[in-house]
Amino acid sequence: MEASIQFAKKYIEDLLSFFGLNIDVYATSSDGEVIELNIPSTHLNGFLIGQHGENMRAMQFLASNALKNGSFEVTRVSVDVADYKKQRADRLAKRAEGWMKTVRDSGEPMDLQPMNAADRRVIHKLAGESGIISESVGEGRERHIVLKPESDS
């Protein structure tokens, strides 16, 4: 596990050095399955995050593939720049509370807009904690969540 973490950390630090950023990336693994790489805040935050986090996901993909090609034991990687993912999850959780209240009050299912897997995971977790049924439907970029009241199942 430690070898996987060190490799991923160095890989991302080397990638960042191409953009003139010689910074220390914080690398951990909370569950032994996903390597979490946290890039501290810099003047290039917007570039590193990209539109809707796309550049972060690209860095995750690159680091994960490099780990796979090197036959490391752990190959799942999560890259976060300046706590963007945590802040995004917090904002999404606040919005989701309103959606779940609407579903609970109306008793009607609600289709949410398509979202990426990380955002869907946040919604599923919150729904489970609040007694709402959540289901992912659709394929690819159209995959979204349908929230339903428990009595609707």
Secondary structure by P-SEA (a helix, b strand, c coil): caaaaaaaaaaaaaaaaaaccbbbbbbbbccccbbbbbbcccccccccccccaaaaaaaaaaaaaaaaaacccccbbbbbccaaaaaaaaaaaaaaaaaaaaaaaacbbbbbccccaaaaaaaaaaaaaacbbbbbbcccccbbbbbbccccc
